[in-house]
Amino acid sequence: MNYIKKSLLFISVVLLLQFPLIETQAAETTSIPISLTGDNFEITPYVNTIEWRYKIINGRLYKRQYNYVKNRWIGNWILIK
């Protein structure tokens, strides 16, 4: 019985030495898509650039948000004055 315990202990130690514990870490990453056009590399950001656009109709001031990255309007025109 003592021989079997020693053999199992020896095999366990050998296996642990062959497969050491690996420490892993997870981190948040931000990916940026890269499109290849010819010999040039073009980086396209994911971050939207949104700004207010203004216009005057019949003496009244309106505003509306515009996404410059997607070239799209956001929402409807809002009357300011």
Steps between C-alpha positions, in 0.01 A plus 500: 500500500782734585659429159179598316473831688863584425453409133189720470679786673798465267279494188306803625820697557634407157175606332492830688857576395422429136186715501577806711218725609443781251382836624271683262371854509210657315507859386253720318614569148399761250519384141535727202408361159768542235412502134765454236470711187786443258832569669344729761369405840187678614390485864129541564412593859195363681450820699213706366547872455164660576441875494205737488405659167288816488268660245258792489155457345263801493711681762493205741814316608502120486765247602561132420780257572714362216732197507805590291644147502185335363386811305150476651257724679398410856149581614283784373545875476438667836365857523724717720353850454 
